[in-house]
Amino acid sequence: KFQNQRGGRIVLNEIPASKNYDDAESLTPLSSMKKGLQMETDVYYLLKKIHKIAYLEKDCVLSNMLEEMLKEQVLSMKEFGDFVTNLSRVGPGQGEYEIDHHL
């Protein structure tokens, strides 16, 4: 809908698999959450970059949409950060089991 309002066209391309996550078999819960937090942080900064461009171009509709997305991104980053903190505190084994059980 947003694309149509702007007169744009959708071009679908193949998305290659990420090379950063080839070691998925050897990930621990803590390292998985750290990677998740890093991904969320990367997305946050990319959204901020796009928001800055929208602001400079005086595109209020896009700016507002991105501001809502940024709010959600911050909440997601906090959630991942909390998991990283808790998993760091409890350590492997029983602590990880307890956190997993509460999810």
Sequence and secondary structure as in RCSB ss.txt:
>XXXX:A:sequence
KFQNQRGGRIVLNEIPASKNYDDAESLTPLSSMKKGLQMETDVYYLLKKIHKIAYLEKDCVLSNMLEEMLKEQVL
SMKEFGDFVTNLSRVGPGQGEYEIDHHL
>XXXX:A:secstr
 HHHHTT           GGGTTGGG  HHHHHHHHHHHHHHHHHHHHHHHHHHHHTT HHHHHHHHHHHHHHHH
HHHHHHHHHHHHHHH TTHHHHHHHHH 
